[in-house]
Amino acid sequence: MSVEILDGSTVRSFVEDEPAFNSSVDGRFAALDADHDGLLSYAEMAGELMSLRVLEKHFGVDEATKEPEELAGLYHGLFARFDRDGSGEVDRDEFRAEMKEVMLAVANGLGFLPVQMVVEEGSFLKVAVDREMGQLAKAA
């Protein structure tokens, strides 16, 4: 983990750089595709969905207050967002499209003022920051 300063334009610029964004998303897709069939099952994506931490206390909801059935429903609902055609599996195009929407929502949430935040190594936010820093170094 590292502390980085970023704003919505950092993330938006990364998403709009289609080759860089797709390469990063495709790398995550490949890492999740345990059986290498080019499709992600719910089982393959479950850990990634749970890592989104949508139920931590600082989001106003404590995971411990949720029943296991409610949690399963939440994570299956998140998976359904990725599985746009309802096939029960997520292909690379579906994964790219949903990650693009997620990252643009993050960009909109960050807004135009820089914020300091802790980001995980290898996360899409870290890749976006590193990409921007590389571009600044080239310009200098």
N, C-alpha and C positions, 0 to 999 in steps of 0.2 A: 504494500500500500504506500501511497505517497500523497502529499498535500499539493494540490495544483490550483491554479487560478484559471478560470474559464468563464465564458459567457455563451449565450445562445448562438452567436455567430461562429464560435469555435466548432460547435457541434454541427450546425447547419452547413458550414463549409465542408466538413468531413463527409457528410451525407451527400452533398452535391458533387463531390469528387468521386464519380461513379466507380472508376477503377480501384481507387483506394478503399472505398466503402465496401464494394463487392468482394474484394480480396479478403478484407477483415471478416466480413460476415460469412464468406465461404469457408474460411479457416475455422470459425466457430462451428459451423454446420458439420464440417468433416470431423471435428473433434467429438461432437455429440453422436455422430453416426457410427455407433459401436459395431454394427454388423456390416458396415460398408455397402449397404444396398441402395444408397442414394435417397433414402427416405428416413424421416425421424418418426419413431413411434412415441406414444405417450411415455413409455418406460424410459426411452432414451432422453427425452426432454424433461422429465420430472425434476431432476436435480437442478437443472438450469432455471426452471420456472420457480422452484422454491428459493433459489438464490436471489430472486428479485426482491425478497424481503418486504412484500406488500403488507405484512401484518405485524411489523414491529411496533413497539410502543410509541416511537416518535412519529408514527403515522396515525396515532390516535386509537389504535386497536392493538390489544395484546393477544398474540397467538394463543396463549394458554386459555383464553376465555372461549375459544371456538371449539366446537365438537369436531371429532375426526371426520364425520360425514360432511360437515360444512367446509372443512379445509379441502377435502377431496373434491367437492363440488367446485370450489374456487379454482383449484389448480386445473381441473378438467375444463373449466370455462376459459381459463387463460390459454390452454392448449387449443381449444376450439377457435380462438382468435387467429392462431397461426394456421390451423387446418381450414383454410378458406373454402375448399371444395367439399368438406365433410367426409373425406375418404377414410379418416381414421389415422392418416399419416401426413406428415408435412414434407413437401418436396422443397428443393432449393429455392425455387421462385417464390413459393409461399413464405418461406423463412426470410428471404431478402425483403419482400414487400412488408411484412409485419415489423421487422427490425427497423426498416426505414420509417414507418409510422411511429414506432416507439421512440426512436432517436429524434425525430422532428418534434414530437410532443415534449421530450426533455429540453430541446432547444427553446421551444416556446415557453416552457416553464422557467427556464433560466433567465430569459429576457436579455436585455442589452447591457445590463450592469455586470461587471465582473464579480464573481463569487469565488471564495476559497473553499475547496472541498476535498475530502479524502476520497481518492479513487483507487480501485484495485488494479494491480499490474495485469495487463492483458485485457482489461475491460475496454469496451468501445469508447468510453470517455477518455481513458488513458491514451488509447490510440489516436483519438482526435486531438488531444493536447500535444502529444509527441509529433504528430503531423504538422500542426501549426508551428511548433517550435523549430522544426526542421526547415519550414518555409521561411521563417524569420531569419534563421542562421544563413540560409542561402542568399537572402536579400541584403544581408549586412556586408 
